[in-house]
Amino acid sequence: MSVCCGAECFVAIGCLRWLYKRCTYVGSDDSATWPPATSDEVEPIPHLCRIILAVYETDLQNPRNPPLGGYRLNPDYVIKRVTYQQTQGRAPPYLIYLDHSRHEIVLAIRGLNLRKESDYKLLLNNRLGMQMFDGGYVHHGLLKSALWLLDQESEELKKLWLDNGRCYKIVFVGHSLGSGVAALMTVIVVNHRDMIGGISRELVRCYALAPARCMSLNLAVKYADVIHSVVLQDDFLPRTATPLEDIFKSIFCLPCLIFLVCLRDTFIPEGRKLRDPRRLYAPGRIYHIVERKFCRCGRYPPEVRTAIPVDGRFEHIVLSSHATADHAIMWIHREAEKALNLLKEKESETVTTAPKVQKFSRLKSIEDEHKDALERAVSLNIPHAVSTTEDDDYEPQESTSDNEDETFAHKLPLEHKNAEPRTPIEESGNTSSTGLKPGRTKWNDLVEKLYERTDSGKLKTRKDATTGDAQ
């Protein structure tokens, strides 16, 4: 009897300890050791939030939700607006914004619409390890949406970029569901820059606001120099490793699902998470907006912390009443605007005395941080991770594991990030590196052609590819 009582007490103490740690864990703990971001890094975020909010508006001249500070987008800069009727459910609504004042061509994609069945179908079009891409794994439905959207707009983006002297940046930005589409569009464009007139990697950027976990860890780190994820405090989506389709199947019982996921992930070792190549993560460099503290009510002056995390990349669910509210684009816009104003005020002040509270400061450049993150991924034995010491002509290697499921064979081998784009004329036989004919390449044809390589390295079309995957 005494043994049973002792065991019960031990289990009860363990459960209470777990419950205490979970209830006291706050969103700011994820980035407690990160250095603060600069005003130059934060400055684009409020502006891009306004562009995404414009996708929701029916009349840009008289917006329903006027932006902070009275700043409004110039309706004359809007090149195209696309609705649900025009996308036919293949992608969320979006707009193309030509910003001459900032020298940017912005493609902004809205987030999930809970009333649209097509958005749910897009999320449900996935299963664990279904789609391998560029040496890693991605969300299958979001990838198809990104390919379709590029098929529709690649010529328009190319024309705008060429007409403006090849010096404008192309910025892909999305919120929630749109963030995953935008991130995967960025990866495709970076690897096929000749489709946008040979644009350089430095002129391609992506901002994923309240990002969906859409790519494996090696890809999330590899493209951290071009993809920036913005997370507000306790937002549940970047932290939930549960597949997106399972989350939105249970949208009406989301708190229960978050708690169960939290309980399950507690017993998964960190090493096992890192070694799972099919586990998806929030993409790129992370910018974490922190504006609440433990055991304190209300919101505090926000600060932005940034890093390229490898291990511990938003792996802990936060049991918070704000977990869903922090996902809203309006709150991200508001807190990013406040954080930017505070950063500008601090940077404009002349420091004459030592600060009372010592804070972390950035000791390395962004480029060095990216290099260190890649080397960290290699040191942790993360599958498919690439070291920066590799040759520049490296091409992502496909998994050769003998026990790999054949359903994971849908691969899209792409050029390495440092490889220069080649035109069809430069390829032997007057064909491009993808094996497609010269001229405008349909992105759907690109997917079909790049599904599989032969042993000799030549491309061939998968005969077993279904028509649904090609559409």
VOPAGU-2260 file (C-alpha; in pm, 1 decimal, decimal comma):
REM VOPAGU-2260
SITE   aa  ch    i         X         Y         Z
SITE  MET   A    0       0,0       0,0       0,0
SITE  SER   A    1     278,1     239,5      91,7
SITE  VAL   A    2     451,3     166,1    -240,1
SITE  CYS   A    3     134,3     248,5    -433,7
SITE  CYS   A    4      85,0     570,9    -239,3
SITE  GLY   A    5     444,9     668,8    -304,9
SITE  ALA   A    6     404,4     604,9    -678,3
SITE  GLU   A    7      81,6     804,6    -689,3
SITE  CYS   A    8     247,5    1095,2    -509,1
SITE  PHE   A    9     541,1    1082,2    -749,1
SITE  VAL   A   10     307,8    1092,4   -1051,4
SITE  ALA   A   11     100,9    1371,7    -897,2
SITE  ILE   A   12     410,2    1579,7    -824,9
SITE  GLY   A   13     533,3    1524,9   -1180,5
SITE  CYS   A   14     199,0    1633,8   -1327,1
SITE  LEU   A   15     186,6    1940,7   -1101,5
SITE  ARG   A   16     539,6    2034,7   -1200,6
SITE  TRP   A   17     453,8    2002,2   -1570,0
SITE  LEU   A   18     134,5    2203,6   -1522,4
SITE  TYR   A   19     321,6    2475,4   -1332,1
SITE  LYS   A   20     590,3    2505,7   -1600,8
SITE  ARG   A   21     328,5    2518,9   -1877,2
SITE  CYS   A   22     110,4    2774,6   -1702,3
SITE  THR   A   23     408,8    2997,6   -1622,8
SITE  TYR   A   24     560,9    2975,5   -1971,1
SITE  VAL   A   25     506,9    3300,6   -2161,4
SITE  GLY   A   26     571,7    3393,2   -2520,7
SITE  SER   A   27     863,6    3618,6   -2435,3
SITE  ASP   A   28    1059,8    3316,6   -2309,1
SITE  ASP   A   29    1112,0    3197,1   -2667,5
SITE  SER   A   30    1328,9    3497,8   -2751,1
SITE  ALA   A   31    1471,3    3582,8   -2408,3
SITE  THR   A   32    1831,1    3547,9   -2530,0
SITE  TRP   A   33    1785,2    3717,2   -2867,6
SITE  PRO   A   34    1931,9    4060,6   -2942,5
SITE  PRO   A   35    1696,8    4349,8   -3024,3
SITE  ALA   A   36    1619,1    4440,3   -3383,1
SITE  THR   A   37    1709,7    4777,5   -3528,5
SITE  SER   A   38    1464,2    5034,5   -3656,5
SITE  ASP   A   39    1579,9    4967,9   -4013,3
SITE  GLU   A   40    1481,2    4602,2   -3978,5
SITE  VAL   A   41    1141,6    4677,1   -3823,7
SITE  GLU   A   42    1055,9    4969,8   -4052,4
SITE  PRO   A   43     907,3    4762,3   -4341,8
SITE  ILE   A   44     671,3    4562,9   -4116,8
SITE  PRO   A   45     397,2    4824,1   -4044,9
SITE  HIS   A   46     399,5    4935,4   -4407,6
SITE  LEU   A   47     353,6    4579,1   -4533,9
SITE  CYS   A   48      76,0    4521,5   -4280,2
SITE  ARG   A   49    -109,1    4813,2   -4438,0
SITE  ILE   A   50     -74,7    4658,7   -4782,5
SITE  ILE   A   51    -217,5    4327,5   -4658,5
SITE  LEU   A   52    -504,4    4513,8   -4493,6
SITE  ALA   A   53    -574,7    4673,5   -4831,3
SITE  VAL   A   54    -650,3    4326,9   -4971,8
SITE  TYR   A   55    -946,3    4308,9   -4731,8
SITE  GLU   A   56   -1086,8    4646,3   -4837,9
SITE  THR   A   57   -1355,0    4687,8   -5100,2
SITE  ASP   A   58   -1284,4    5057,6   -5157,5
SITE  LEU   A   59    -927,7    5179,3   -5110,3
SITE  GLN   A   60   -1041,0    5541,7   -5132,3
SITE  ASN   A   61   -1259,9    5493,6   -4823,3
SITE  PRO   A   62   -1110,2    5211,1   -4614,4
SITE  ARG   A   63   -1317,0    5062,9   -4334,8
SITE  ASN   A   64   -1012,5    5044,5   -4107,1
SITE  PRO   A   65    -801,2    5359,1   -4150,0
SITE  PRO   A   66    -434,0    5279,8   -4074,5
SITE  LEU   A   67    -251,0    5422,1   -3776,2
SITE  GLY   A   68    -115,3    5774,3   -3806,3
SITE  GLY   A   69    -351,5    5856,4   -4089,3
SITE  TYR   A   70    -114,6    5697,4   -4342,3
SITE  ARG   A   71    -290,1    5550,9   -4644,4
SITE  LEU   A   72    -171,2    5357,5   -4941,0
SITE  ASN   A   73    -174,0    5533,3   -5274,9
SITE  PRO   A   74    -453,0    5366,1   -5476,4
SITE  ASP   A   75    -272,4    5469,7   -5795,5
SITE  TYR   A   76      11,6    5233,3   -5704,1
SITE  VAL   A   77    -219,2    4929,5   -5701,4
SITE  ILE   A   78    -151,0    4742,8   -6025,1
SITE  LYS   A   79    -391,2    4453,5   -5977,9
SITE  ARG   A   80    -638,7    4318,9   -5723,9
SITE  VAL   A   81    -751,5    3956,5   -5743,4
SITE  THR   A   82   -1055,8    3818,8   -5560,7
SITE  TYR   A   83   -1175,1    3470,6   -5465,4
SITE  GLN   A   84   -1383,6    3455,6   -5782,0
SITE  GLN   A   85   -1074,3    3512,8   -5994,8
SITE  THR   A   86    -847,3    3270,5   -5810,8
SITE  GLN   A   87   -1119,1    3000,8   -5819,5
SITE  GLY   A   88   -1001,6    2872,0   -5483,9
SITE  ARG   A   89    -645,2    2799,9   -5595,5
SITE  ALA   A   90    -496,4    3080,5   -5387,1
SITE  PRO   A   91    -616,6    3343,0   -5138,6
SITE  PRO   A   92    -697,0    3690,7   -5273,2
SITE  TYR   A   93    -396,3    3914,3   -5333,5
SITE  LEU   A   94    -286,1    4241,9   -5485,9
SITE  ILE   A   95      22,5    4377,0   -5661,7
SITE  TYR   A   96     142,8    4713,0   -5535,4
SITE  LEU   A   97     408,9    4915,6   -5718,1
SITE  ASP   A   98     559,5    5142,8   -5454,7
SITE  HIS   A   99     771,6    5405,5   -5628,2
SITE  SER   A  100     852,6    5584,1   -5303,1
SITE  ARG   A  101    1019,8    5272,9   -5160,4
SITE  HIS   A  102    1130,5    5118,9   -5490,7
SITE  GLU   A  103     942,5    4795,8   -5427,4
SITE  ILE   A  104     710,1    4566,2   -5617,7
SITE  VAL   A  105     491,7    4405,9   -5351,4
SITE  LEU   A  106     271,2    4100,5   -5392,9
SITE  ALA   A  107      52,8    4080,7   -5080,9
SITE  ILE   A  108    -162,1    3776,7   -4991,4
SITE  ARG   A  109    -440,0    3778,2   -4733,7
SITE  GLY   A  110    -490,4    3523,2   -4457,2
SITE  LEU   A  111    -740,1    3244,6   -4401,1
SITE  ASN   A  112   -1108,0    3319,9   -4449,5
SITE  LEU   A  113   -1304,6    3097,5   -4213,0
SITE  ARG   A  114   -1609,7    3123,1   -4439,5
SITE  LYS   A  115   -1433,6    3002,4   -4755,7
SITE  GLU   A  116   -1428,8    2630,4   -4823,9
SITE  SER   A  117   -1148,1    2676,0   -5078,3
SITE  ASP   A  118    -908,3    2792,4   -4806,3
SITE  TYR   A  119    -976,7    2477,7   -4605,5
SITE  LYS   A  120    -920,5    2260,4   -4913,6
SITE  LEU   A  121    -585,8    2427,7   -4965,4
SITE  LEU   A  122    -484,2    2348,7   -4606,3
SITE  LEU   A  123    -616,7    1992,2   -4618,9
SITE  ASN   A  124    -413,7    1912,1   -4930,9
SITE  ASN   A  125    -119,7    1775,3   -4733,9
SITE  ARG   A  126       3,6    1487,7   -4526,0
SITE  LEU   A  127     327,8    1429,5   -4340,2
SITE  GLY   A  128     618,4    1395,0   -4582,5
SITE  MET   A  129     398,4    1420,6   -4891,3
SITE  GLN   A  130     609,0    1680,7   -5071,5
SITE  MET   A  131     988,7    1698,6   -5086,1
SITE  PHE   A  132    1126,5    2021,4   -5224,9
SITE  ASP   A  133    1478,9    2158,2   -5268,1
SITE  GLY   A  134    1627,4    1898,5   -5034,0
SITE  GLY   A  135    1363,5    1946,9   -4764,4
SITE  TYR   A  136     991,2    1908,8   -4703,7
SITE  VAL   A  137     714,1    2163,3   -4753,9
SITE  HIS   A  138     337,3    2182,3   -4721,7
SITE  HIS   A  139     196,7    2031,7   -5041,1
SITE  GLY   A  140    -117,3    2246,1   -5071,9
SITE  LEU   A  141      68,0    2572,1   -5005,0
SITE  LEU   A  142     330,6    2477,4   -5263,0
SITE  LYS   A  143      65,9    2413,4   -5528,8
SITE  SER   A  144     -94,3    2747,5   -5447,4
SITE  ALA   A  145     243,6    2922,6   -5475,6
SITE  LEU   A  146     311,9    2760,4   -5812,5
SITE  TRP   A  147     -30,4    2854,6   -5946,2
SITE  LEU   A  148       6,9    3213,2   -5830,8
SITE  LEU   A  149     350,0    3245,0   -5993,1
SITE  ASP   A  150     209,8    3095,8   -6311,9
SITE  GLN   A  151     -44,4    3376,2   -6316,4
SITE  GLU   A  152     179,2    3665,7   -6215,0
SITE  SER   A  153     540,5    3585,5   -6308,2
SITE  GLU   A  154     512,5    3771,9   -6639,8
SITE  GLU   A  155     353,6    4073,0   -6470,9
SITE  LEU   A  156     624,1    4082,8   -6203,0
SITE  LYS   A  157     894,3    4045,2   -6466,5
SITE  LYS   A  158     750,3    4328,2   -6674,2
SITE  LEU   A  159     723,8    4561,5   -6375,0
SITE  TRP   A  160    1079,4    4483,7   -6268,2
SITE  LEU   A  161    1227,0    4534,1   -6613,9
SITE  ASP   A  162    1026,1    4852,4   -6678,2
SITE  ASN   A  163    1158,2    5008,0   -6357,7
SITE  GLY   A  164    1524,3    4973,8   -6436,2
SITE  ARG   A  165    1591,8    4637,6   -6271,3
SITE  CYS   A  166    1657,4    4813,5   -5940,6
SITE  TYR   A  167    1326,6    4762,8   -5757,2
SITE  LYS   A  168    1295,4    4492,7   -5493,4
SITE  ILE   A  169    1029,8    4224,6   -5531,7
SITE  VAL   A  170     865,0    4167,9   -5193,9
SITE  PHE   A  171     630,1    3878,1   -5122,3
SITE  VAL   A  172     424,1    3931,2   -4807,7
SITE  GLY   A  173     143,4    3727,7   -4656,8
SITE  HIS   A  174     -49,7    3679,3   -4336,6
SITE  SER   A  175    -135,4    3341,7   -4183,2
SITE  LEU   A  176    -235,0    3115,7   -4474,1
SITE  GLY   A  177     -91,1    3372,1   -4717,0
SITE  SER   A  178     240,6    3371,3   -4533,9
SITE  GLY   A  179     304,8    3008,7   -4627,7
SITE  VAL   A  180     221,5    3076,9   -4991,6
SITE  ALA   A  181     445,1    3385,6   -4995,3
SITE  ALA   A  182     737,5    3200,0   -4835,8
SITE  LEU   A  183     724,7    2915,6   -5086,8
SITE  MET   A  184     690,2    3161,2   -5375,0
SITE  THR   A  185    1009,1    3325,2   -5253,4
SITE  VAL   A  186    1197,4    2995,3   -5248,2
SITE  ILE   A  187    1087,2    2919,7   -5604,5
SITE  VAL   A  188    1179,4    3265,4   -5736,0
SITE  VAL   A  189    1520,3    3258,9   -5565,2
SITE  ASN   A  190    1598,7    2927,8   -5735,6
SITE  HIS   A  191    1453,3    3027,8   -6074,3
SITE  ARG   A  192    1546,3    3394,3   -6094,8
SITE  ASP   A  193    1552,2    3388,1   -6473,8
SITE  MET   A  194    1172,4    3362,5   -6462,8
SITE  ILE   A  195    1169,2    3719,6   -6327,3
SITE  GLY   A  196    1422,5    3854,8   -6574,5
SITE  GLY   A  197    1731,7    3728,4   -6390,3
SITE  ILE   A  198    1666,6    3923,6   -6071,1
SITE  SER   A  199    1942,4    3891,8   -5810,5
SITE  ARG   A  200    1885,4    3720,3   -5477,0
SITE  GLU   A  201    1950,6    4045,6   -5290,5
SITE  LEU   A  202    1644,2    4204,4   -5452,6
SITE  VAL   A  203    1400,8    3931,8   -5343,5
SITE  ARG   A  204    1241,9    3951,7   -4998,7
SITE  CYS   A  205     957,8    3784,4   -4812,0
SITE  TYR   A  206     778,5    3889,5   -4494,8
SITE  ALA   A  207     563,5    3617,8   -4339,0
SITE  LEU   A  208     331,7    3772,3   -4077,7
SITE  ALA   A  209     192,9    3527,8   -3820,9
SITE  PRO   A  210     363,5    3258,1   -4027,2
SITE  ALA   A  211     236,6    2909,4   -4088,7
SITE  ARG   A  212     483,9    2624,8   -4037,3
SITE  CYS   A  213     534,6    2542,8   -4404,1
SITE  MET   A  214     891,1    2411,0   -4453,9
SITE  SER   A  215    1141,3    2179,8   -4289,4
SITE  LEU   A  216    1413,1    2315,6   -4062,9
SITE  ASN   A  217    1695,4    2298,0   -4315,4
SITE  LEU   A  218    1497,5    2513,4   -4561,3
SITE  ALA   A  219    1386,1    2752,5   -4288,1
SITE  VAL   A  220    1751,4    2819,9   -4202,5
SITE  LYS   A  221    1881,9    2810,7   -4559,1
SITE  TYR   A  222    1653,2    3092,7   -4674,2
SITE  ALA   A  223    1678,1    3304,7   -4359,8
SITE  ASP   A  224    1856,4    3577,3   -4556,1
SITE  VAL   A  225    1552,5    3640,5   -4777,4
SITE  ILE   A  226    1254,1    3526,2   -4565,9
SITE  HIS   A  227    1156,9    3714,1   -4249,3
SITE  SER   A  228     884,7    3583,1   -4017,1
SITE  VAL   A  229     707,2    3821,2   -3779,5
SITE  VAL   A  230     551,0    3671,5   -3465,2
SITE  LEU   A  231     348,5    3867,8   -3210,5
SITE  GLN   A  232     401,3    3750,1   -2849,9
SITE  ASP   A  233     191,1    3432,7   -2792,6
SITE  ASP   A  234      65,0    3360,8   -3146,6
SITE  PHE   A  235     -27,4    2990,8   -3162,0
SITE  LEU   A  236      27,1    2919,4   -3533,8
SITE  PRO   A  237     410,7    2949,7   -3556,6
SITE  ARG   A  238     437,7    2731,1   -3244,3
SITE  THR   A  239     196,4    2453,9   -3337,1
SITE  ALA   A  240     380,1    2165,8   -3499,4
SITE  THR   A  241      49,7    1986,5   -3555,1
SITE  PRO   A  242     -21,8    1986,2   -3929,9
SITE  LEU   A  243    -227,1    2284,1   -4039,9
SITE  GLU   A  244    -503,6    2063,0   -4166,9
SITE  ASP   A  245    -551,6    1912,6   -3820,0
SITE  ILE   A  246    -560,0    2257,4   -3660,5
SITE  PHE   A  247    -835,9    2389,5   -3880,1
SITE  LYS   A  248   -1035,6    2069,2   -3864,7
SITE  SER   A  249   -1064,8    2148,5   -3495,2
SITE  ILE   A  250   -1101,1    2524,7   -3522,8
SITE  PHE   A  251   -1411,7    2525,6   -3303,9
SITE  CYS   A  252   -1223,8    2347,6   -3025,6
SITE  LEU   A  253    -890,5    2517,5   -3073,2
SITE  PRO   A  254    -806,5    2567,1   -2701,6
SITE  CYS   A  255    -855,8    2194,9   -2639,1
SITE  LEU   A  256    -634,7    2105,7   -2934,5
SITE  ILE   A  257    -359,8    2345,3   -2825,1
SITE  PHE   A  258    -358,6    2190,7   -2477,1
SITE  LEU   A  259    -336,3    1834,7   -2614,3
SITE  VAL   A  260     -56,6    1933,2   -2853,7
SITE  CYS   A  261     121,8    2099,2   -2563,6
SITE  LEU   A  262      91,4    1779,9   -2359,3
SITE  ARG   A  263     212,5    1558,5   -2642,1
SITE  ASP   A  264     513,8    1770,1   -2738,3
SITE  THR   A  265     631,8    1770,5   -2376,9
SITE  PHE   A  266     730,1    1404,9   -2409,9
SITE  ILE   A  267     904,5    1434,5   -2749,4
SITE  PRO   A  268    1282,7    1470,6   -2704,7
SITE  GLU   A  269    1439,3    1776,5   -2866,8
SITE  GLY   A  270    1684,9    1561,7   -3062,1
SITE  ARG   A  271    1403,3    1359,8   -3214,0
SITE  LYS   A  272    1229,8    1676,5   -3329,7
SITE  LEU   A  273    1545,9    1806,6   -3495,2
SITE  ARG   A  274    1619,8    1476,8   -3671,1
SITE  ASP   A  275    1271,4    1450,6   -3820,6
SITE  PRO   A  276    1315,6    1592,0   -4174,1
SITE  ARG   A  277     938,6    1606,9   -4230,1
SITE  ARG   A  278     862,9    1828,7   -3930,6
SITE  LEU   A  279     766,3    2174,0   -4056,3
SITE  TYR   A  280     872,5    2506,7   -3906,0
SITE  ALA   A  281     813,2    2879,2   -3936,7
SITE  PRO   A  282    1033,6    3000,7   -4222,8
SITE  GLY   A  283    1342,9    3219,0   -4222,7
SITE  ARG   A  284    1467,8    3474,4   -3971,8
SITE  ILE   A  285    1228,6    3539,4   -3683,6
SITE  TYR   A  286    1124,4    3882,2   -3557,7
SITE  HIS   A  287     945,6    3840,6   -3225,6
SITE  ILE   A  288     735,5    4132,9   -3102,0
SITE  VAL   A  289     717,9    4111,4   -2721,2
SITE  GLU   A  290     473,1    4331,7   -2530,4
SITE  ARG   A  291     351,5    4131,5   -2227,9
SITE  LYS   A  292     529,7    4003,9   -1917,7
SITE  PHE   A  293     466,5    3721,3   -1674,9
SITE  CYS   A  294     215,5    3795,0   -1396,4
SITE  ARG   A  295     156,7    4148,5   -1524,6
SITE  CYS   A  296    -169,6    4272,0   -1671,3
SITE  GLY   A  297    -202,1    4469,1   -1990,7
SITE  ARG   A  298      32,9    4537,8   -2278,3
SITE  TYR   A  299     370,2    4704,0   -2229,0
SITE  PRO   A  300     574,6    4912,3   -2473,5
SITE  PRO   A  301     665,9    4651,7   -2734,9
SITE  GLU   A  302    1017,1    4551,7   -2827,1
SITE  VAL   A  303    1131,7    4343,8   -3122,2
SITE  ARG   A  304    1389,1    4067,0   -3084,9
SITE  THR   A  305    1541,0    3884,9   -3378,8
SITE  ALA   A  306    1749,1    3576,6   -3448,3
SITE  ILE   A  307    1783,1    3277,0   -3679,0
SITE  PRO   A  308    1702,1    3002,9   -3427,2
SITE  VAL   A  309    1783,0    2643,2   -3511,0
SITE  ASP   A  310    1707,6    2431,5   -3203,0
SITE  GLY   A  311    1413,4    2561,7   -3003,1
SITE  ARG   A  312    1252,0    2741,3   -3296,6
SITE  PHE   A  313     915,6    2828,9   -3135,4
SITE  GLU   A  314     859,1    2472,3   -3023,2
SITE  HIS   A  315     667,4    2549,2   -2701,6
SITE  ILE   A  316     293,7    2610,9   -2705,6
SITE  VAL   A  317     191,7    2908,6   -2489,5
SITE  LEU   A  318    -124,4    2852,6   -2287,3
SITE  SER   A  319    -252,3    3208,3   -2308,4
SITE  SER   A  320    -582,6    3382,9   -2361,3
SITE  HIS   A  321    -402,3    3592,7   -2622,9
SITE  ALA   A  322    -279,1    3296,5   -2829,9
SITE  THR   A  323    -544,0    3354,3   -3097,3
SITE  ALA   A  324    -575,5    3733,8   -3061,8
SITE  ASP   A  325    -202,6    3776,5   -3130,2
SITE  HIS   A  326    -259,2    3609,2   -3465,5
SITE  ALA   A  327    -469,1    3900,7   -3595,7
SITE  ILE   A  328    -312,2    4126,0   -3859,1
SITE  MET   A  329    -459,3    4434,4   -3688,8
SITE  TRP   A  330    -270,6    4365,1   -3365,4
SITE  ILE   A  331      52,3    4289,2   -3551,4
SITE  HIS   A  332      17,5    4618,4   -3736,3
SITE  ARG   A  333     -52,9    4816,0   -3420,1
SITE  GLU   A  334     225,5    4669,9   -3208,2
SITE  ALA   A  335     482,3    4683,5   -3490,1
SITE  GLU   A  336     400,6    5051,7   -3540,3
SITE  LYS   A  337     449,1    5120,2   -3169,2
SITE  ALA   A  338     774,7    4923,5   -3158,8
SITE  LEU   A  339     910,1    5112,6   -3459,7
SITE  ASN   A  340     833,0    5451,6   -3305,0
SITE  LEU   A  341    1001,7    5348,9   -2979,4
SITE  LEU   A  342    1310,7    5226,8   -3162,1
SITE  LYS   A  343    1338,8    5551,9   -3354,4
SITE  GLU   A  344    1310,1    5752,2   -3034,7
SITE  LYS   A  345    1577,8    5546,0   -2860,1
SITE  GLU   A  346    1816,5    5561,0   -3153,2
SITE  SER   A  347    1774,5    5937,4   -3179,7
SITE  GLU   A  348    1865,9    5992,7   -2814,9
SITE  THR   A  349    2224,2    6070,9   -2719,1
SITE  VAL   A  350    2347,2    5816,6   -2466,0
SITE  THR   A  351    2554,9    5984,2   -2194,0
SITE  THR   A  352    2519,8    5735,2   -1908,3
SITE  ALA   A  353    2529,4    5358,6   -1879,5
SITE  PRO   A  354    2184,9    5192,3   -1894,3
SITE  LYS   A  355    2041,8    5074,1   -1564,9
SITE  VAL   A  356    1937,3    4742,7   -1717,3
SITE  GLN   A  357    2192,8    4564,2   -1932,7
SITE  LYS   A  358    2043,0    4431,3   -2256,3
SITE  PHE   A  359    2164,0    4196,2   -2524,1
SITE  SER   A  360    2319,8    4363,3   -2824,8
SITE  ARG   A  361    2397,5    4231,4   -3168,3
SITE  LEU   A  362    2765,7    4150,8   -3199,4
SITE  LYS   A  363    2757,1    3996,9   -3547,2
SITE  SER   A  364    2631,6    4107,9   -3884,0
SITE  ILE   A  365    2320,0    3954,3   -4034,1
SITE  GLU   A  366    2535,6    3765,2   -4283,1
SITE  ASP   A  367    2748,3    3616,6   -4006,3
SITE  GLU   A  368    2435,8    3516,8   -3813,6
SITE  HIS   A  369    2304,8    3334,2   -4117,9
SITE  LYS   A  370    2634,7    3152,6   -4166,3
SITE  ASP   A  371    2646,2    3052,1   -3799,6
SITE  ALA   A  372    2287,3    2924,1   -3815,1
SITE  LEU   A  373    2368,9    2704,3   -4114,4
SITE  GLU   A  374    2676,2    2566,0   -3940,0
SITE  ARG   A  375    2469,2    2504,8   -3627,4
SITE  ALA   A  376    2218,3    2306,8   -3834,3
SITE  VAL   A  377    2500,6    2091,3   -3971,3
SITE  SER   A  378    2646,4    2035,3   -3623,5
SITE  LEU   A  379    2306,5    1914,7   -3497,8
SITE  ASN   A  380    2291,6    1656,1   -3778,6
SITE  ILE   A  381    1972,3    1803,7   -3918,9
SITE  PRO   A  382    1885,1    1606,4   -4235,0
SITE  HIS   A  383    1972,2    1779,4   -4564,0
SITE  ALA   A  384    2134,6    2073,9   -4384,6
SITE  VAL   A  385    2401,3    2247,8   -4594,6
SITE  SER   A  386    2718,1    2405,9   -4457,0
SITE  THR   A  387    2833,5    2738,6   -4599,2
SITE  THR   A  388    3176,4    2584,1   -4648,0
SITE  GLU   A  389    3040,9    2367,8   -4926,5
SITE  ASP   A  390    3121,8    2446,3   -5286,0
SITE  ASP   A  391    2905,4    2714,4   -5442,3
SITE  ASP   A  392    2797,5    2474,5   -5714,6
SITE  TYR   A  393    2635,2    2245,2   -5460,7
SITE  GLU   A  394    2291,8    2115,3   -5550,8
SITE  PRO   A  395    2054,5    1986,6   -5280,4
SITE  GLN   A  396    2083,4    1610,8   -5246,9
SITE  GLU   A  397    1771,3    1401,7   -5242,1
SITE  SER   A  398    1721,3    1158,2   -4958,9
SITE  THR   A  399    1854,1     811,7   -5039,3
SITE  SER   A  400    1727,0     637,7   -4729,5
SITE  ASP   A  401    1632,3     279,0   -4805,8
SITE  ASN   A  402    1331,4     291,8   -4579,2
SITE  GLU   A  403    1193,6     614,1   -4718,5
SITE  ASP   A  404     830,5     582,3   -4823,5
SITE  GLU   A  405     774,9     594,9   -5197,8
SITE  THR   A  406     507,3     856,6   -5143,2
SITE  PHE   A  407     784,8    1097,5   -5047,2
SITE  ALA   A  408     937,6    1077,2   -5395,7
SITE  HIS   A  409     771,7    1397,5   -5520,9
SITE  LYS   A  410    1088,3    1603,5   -5537,1
SITE  LEU   A  411    1164,2    1937,9   -5697,2
SITE  PRO   A  412    1545,4    1957,8   -5728,7
SITE  LEU   A  413    1635,1    2323,4   -5770,5
SITE  GLU   A  414    1951,4    2523,7   -5826,2
SITE  HIS   A  415    2166,8    2619,3   -5530,9
SITE  LYS   A  416    2107,5    2961,3   -5382,4
SITE  ASN   A  417    2440,4    3094,9   -5508,2
SITE  ALA   A  418    2404,6    2967,5   -5862,9
SITE  GLU   A  419    2354,2    3233,7   -6121,7
SITE  PRO   A  420    2038,5    3209,2   -6336,6
SITE  ARG   A  421    2080,8    3073,2   -6685,3
SITE  THR   A  422    1876,5    3158,4   -6987,9
SITE  PRO   A  423    1744,1    2891,0   -7225,1
SITE  ILE   A  424    1998,5    2995,6   -7488,9
SITE  GLU   A  425    2284,3    2911,4   -7252,2
SITE  GLU   A  426    2160,0    2556,3   -7213,4
SITE  SER   A  427    2262,3    2283,5   -7451,3
SITE  GLY   A  428    2004,9    2190,0   -7709,5
SITE  ASN   A  429    1826,4    2524,4   -7677,4
SITE  THR   A  430    1639,0    2408,5   -7370,4
SITE  SER   A  431    1642,8    2548,6   -7020,7
SITE  SER   A  432    1794,5    2376,9   -6718,0
SITE  THR   A  433    1449,0    2240,8   -6640,0
SITE  GLY   A  434    1426,8    2056,5   -6969,4
SITE  LEU   A  435    1144,4    2281,3   -7090,3
SITE  LYS   A  436    1121,1    2452,9   -7424,9
SITE  PRO   A  437    1235,8    2813,9   -7464,0
SITE  GLY   A  438     982,2    3088,3   -7404,0
SITE  ARG   A  439     749,7    3144,2   -7114,6
SITE  THR   A  440     750,3    2844,9   -6883,2
SITE  LYS   A  441     427,7    2738,4   -6718,6
SITE  TRP   A  442     492,0    2675,7   -6351,7
SITE  ASN   A  443     259,0    2375,0   -6355,7
SITE  ASP   A  444     471,6    2225,1   -6633,9
SITE  LEU   A  445     777,0    2306,8   -6424,6
SITE  VAL   A  446     639,8    2101,4   -6135,4
SITE  GLU   A  447     560,7    1809,8   -6360,4
SITE  LYS   A  448     903,6    1815,8   -6523,2
SITE  LEU   A  449    1094,4    1842,1   -6196,4
SITE  TYR   A  450     920,9    1567,4   -6000,5
SITE  GLU   A  451    1196,2    1316,5   -6048,8
SITE  ARG   A  452    1553,2    1277,0   -6175,0
SITE  THR   A  453    1701,1     976,6   -6350,5
SITE  ASP   A  454    2016,9     811,7   -6221,3
SITE  SER   A  455    2219,6     997,8   -6483,2
SITE  GLY   A  456    2095,9    1332,7   -6351,7
SITE  LYS   A  457    1864,8    1409,6   -6644,2
SITE  LEU   A  458    1511,7    1518,5   -6578,7
SITE  LYS   A  459    1212,9    1306,1   -6669,2
SITE  THR   A  460     839,6    1341,0   -6620,9
SITE  ARG   A  461     676,0    1115,8   -6364,2
SITE  LYS   A  462     438,0     885,9   -6547,5
SITE  ASP   A  463     244,5     817,5   -6229,7
SITE  ALA   A  464     178,1    1182,9   -6156,8
SITE  THR   A  465    -192,3    1237,7   -6125,0
SITE  THR   A  466    -369,1    1505,3   -6320,9
SITE  GLY   A  467    -472,6    1664,0   -5994,3
SITE  ASP   A  468    -109,0    1736,3   -5904,9
SITE  ALA   A  469     -45,6    1889,2   -6243,5
SITE  GLN   A  470    -332,9    2129,0   -6221,6
